[in-house]
């Protein structure tokens, strides 16, 4: 169980989401630009996560095949 938690906490996707979410909260609070920044950040992070998921899926297929 601890290995699974450790793996999740060291995941690139987890850290990308954490950093971007914190940055969005700080920028939104300081500059009051929640709506303008929100969709741009969500788009960037989503595309990064989808790309990483594709890489993980392809490596899984190569292992299984």
N, C-alpha and C positions, 0 to 999 in steps of 0.2 A: 504493500500500500504506500509506504513512504517513497519507494522508488518511482511510483506513478506520479505522486505529488511533486517530487523533485524534477521529474521529466517535464511536467507541465510548467513549473516555475522557471525552468531554463529554456523554454521554447522561444524561438524567434518571434513567433506570432504573438505570444503573450506579452513580451516586452515591447513589441511594436504597438500593440493596442494600449498598453499601460502608458507609454511615453506620449503617444498622440492624445490620449484622453486627458492626461494631466496638462499637456500643453494647451489643449482646447479650453479646458476649464480656466487656466490662468489667463490666457488671452481674452476669453469671453468676459471674465470678471474685470480685468484691467481696462479693456477698450470697449466694452459693451457691444461686441460684434458677434454675438452668438449665432445668429442666423446666417450671416455671410460666411463665417468661417466653418460652421458646422458641416455643411454639405460638401465643401471642398475637402475637408479632412476625412470625412467618411468615405468619399470616393477614392482618395489616395490609399487609405488603409485597407479598404475592401479589395482594391486591385492588388495590393501587395500580398494580402492573405490568400486571395484566390491563386496568385502565382505560386506562392509557397505550397499551397495545397496541391496544385498540379505537379510540382516537382516531387512532393512526397508520394503522390499517387503513382507517378511514373516509376519511381524507385521501388515502390511496393510491387508493381507489376513485373519489373525485372527480376525481383527476388523470387516471386511466385512462379514465374514462367521458366 
